[in-house]
Amino acid sequence: MKVISSINGMQNWSKQMRCKGKTIGFVPMMGYLHEGHLSLLRKAREENDYLVMSIFVNPTQFGPKEDLGRYPRDFGRDKKLAKLCGVDVIFYPEAKKMYPAPYKTYVEVEDLSDVLCGKSRPGHFRGVTTVVLKLFNIVLPNTAYFGWKDAQQAIIINKMVKDLNLPIKIKTLPIAREENGLALSSRNTYLKEDQRRQAIILDKALQVAVGMIQSGYKDPRRIVAKMRKMIKSQKTGRIDYVEIVDMNTLKPVKKIKGRLLICLAVFFGKTRLIDNAIICA
Amino acid sequence: MKVISSINGMQNWSKQMRCKGKTIGFVPMMGYLHEGHLSLLRKAREENDYLVMSIFVNPTQFGPKEDLGRYPRDFGRDKKLAKLCGVDVIFYPEAKKMYPAPYKTYVEVEDLSDVLCGKSRPGHFRGVTTVVLKLFNIVLPNTAYFGWKDAQQAIIINKMVKDLNLPIKIKTLPIAREENGLALSSRNTYLKEDQRRQAIILDKALQVAVGMIQSGYKDPRRIVAKMRKMIKSQKTGRIDYVEIVDMNTLKPVKKIKGRLLICLAVFFGKTRLIDNAIICA
């Protein structure tokens, strides 16, 4: 397994492999790997000749008051796990090489980036789409893999790829969860013991919502109200949003019908957790 | 010579050629070819195994009151000229295929897009960078060729390619001119006989500016004033801008020093012409 830090070095490696007719699977990450990340690596390993993962805590997707500085990092551990998953190359660039001054170019997916997490985190998705496009141009993958926990991110990246005609296939994989239902996230490491216990309510609330839809409830307001009540029953949870939205537009639906995303963001202390469920009604 | 209208068809053709290790030169155009376009085609023909040109009058780079509808088109003539220049493929897509509803994704090069022509044509360069990125992803060229008449466009595209780490080389070629100095442009066809005669002043004014700089003038205001006076001496010219700017930032300089772009946009009737000169002082 190689670690490549230089952008040219990475791009040249990929060009060589592509010239030989080899396929490249790519998993972009911020690091501090958990089972969710590993499931992406395993799938990509299965489906491609070569497997590249990137570790880059991308500054442009963090707001000025967010957790860029304290975002969990452990490159040594990530490297060991990557090797176990059969990664061929870790692309591990420096921020100043990714955004050499004066950096000016940004990609934006309109409308989809302004709702849900985009409303609470202005500029976040512009940062995500820009860095993902840069990484695609550097790693030149055939297929890139994303986790469904960041559902809005996955939907926006799919839209970018389609709109910009990128010659890349995107695959998304299901949310990995603890046995108690808590969605895996590198940010879970921030949680104190009682917060972690209380955060289990998020998955429970999603399951209740799915159950209500399956048993015929048609008014999203009633379902969202039930979910909010459940979350508020926990001492420390502070709701950012709970919404039921159309899978394509990410706009709240007025009636339960079609392919829907039930999604939420809730603060436990300073830690903002997100989770979601898809349902076809 | 092939004409390909389908996006997938074009991308697949290019993937095949790239897989065989062949190089692709690409000249994106709006059509209604003149000698400036042909010089790009000839250079690209010389330097690559295959030569692709696109003809696409891109709606997203025209303002609501601009000349999208009446922009000159003559595909039959363009096709003949392309064949004479050794073009292998003309990519000739439909607007509704390039921007299928609901289209959402745009690329923007900040600051550089807001000055000069960007000030007079809000959104123009966002339209240009977006379509050029899309065309690059569809045609997958090794090298793309642009004319220097659209100097700001060339500078912005170079910046986009660098910032987004696109694996593509950009080459720019000098402005092609009539014998009387008028810069070639598809829009020259709009000019009435007296406008065409008066438009010669643009090149003359640029030459005078270059001469003043070469003979030691240091104050850009004096040079710009001289240029404006020359242009205003013609009955029909209405100045949009005349500026002397830094080649990297496109900001007006206070003193004549370094690599500079002397650039102007002037209306003759409804026809907006641009022209420029580079100078190292």
Chai-1 contact restraints between the chains, C-beta under 6 A:
chainA,res_idxA,chainB,res_idxB,connection_type,confidence,min_distance_angstrom,max_distance_angstrom,comment,restraint_id
A,Q11,B,P167,contact,1.0,0.0,6.0,A-B,restraint_1
A,Y103,B,D163,contact,1.0,0.0,6.0,A-B,restraint_2
A,K104,B,V109,contact,1.0,0.0,6.0,A-B,restraint_3
A,K104,B,E110,contact,1.0,0.0,6.0,A-B,restraint_4
A,K104,B,D111,contact,1.0,0.0,6.0,A-B,restraint_5
A,K104,B,K159,contact,1.0,0.0,6.0,A-B,restraint_6
A,K104,B,D163,contact,1.0,0.0,6.0,A-B,restraint_7
A,T105,B,V109,contact,1.0,0.0,6.0,A-B,restraint_8
A,T105,B,M160,contact,1.0,0.0,6.0,A-B,restraint_9
A,T105,B,D163,contact,1.0,0.0,6.0,A-B,restraint_10
A,T105,B,L164,contact,1.0,0.0,6.0,A-B,restraint_11
A,Y106,B,E108,contact,1.0,0.0,6.0,A-B,restraint_12
A,V107,B,V107,contact,1.0,0.0,6.0,A-B,restraint_13
A,E108,B,Y106,contact,1.0,0.0,6.0,A-B,restraint_14
A,V109,B,K104,contact,1.0,0.0,6.0,A-B,restraint_15
A,V109,B,T105,contact,1.0,0.0,6.0,A-B,restraint_16
A,E110,B,K104,contact,1.0,0.0,6.0,A-B,restraint_17
A,D111,B,K104,contact,1.0,0.0,6.0,A-B,restraint_18
A,K134,B,L164,contact,1.0,0.0,6.0,A-B,restraint_19
A,K134,B,N165,contact,1.0,0.0,6.0,A-B,restraint_20
A,N137,B,L164,contact,1.0,0.0,6.0,A-B,restraint_21
A,N137,B,N165,contact,1.0,0.0,6.0,A-B,restraint_22
A,N137,B,L166,contact,1.0,0.0,6.0,A-B,restraint_23
A,I138,B,N165,contact,1.0,0.0,6.0,A-B,restraint_24
A,K159,B,K104,contact,1.0,0.0,6.0,A-B,restraint_25
A,M160,B,T105,contact,1.0,0.0,6.0,A-B,restraint_26
A,D163,B,Y103,contact,1.0,0.0,6.0,A-B,restraint_27
A,D163,B,K104,contact,1.0,0.0,6.0,A-B,restraint_28
A,D163,B,T105,contact,1.0,0.0,6.0,A-B,restraint_29
A,L164,B,T105,contact,1.0,0.0,6.0,A-B,restraint_30
A,L164,B,K134,contact,1.0,0.0,6.0,A-B,restraint_31
A,L164,B,N137,contact,1.0,0.0,6.0,A-B,restraint_32
A,N165,B,K134,contact,1.0,0.0,6.0,A-B,restraint_33
A,N165,B,N137,contact,1.0,0.0,6.0,A-B,restraint_34
A,N165,B,I138,contact,1.0,0.0,6.0,A-B,restraint_35
A,L166,B,N137,contact,1.0,0.0,6.0,A-B,restraint_36
A,P167,B,Q11,contact,1.0,0.0,6.0,A-B,restraint_37
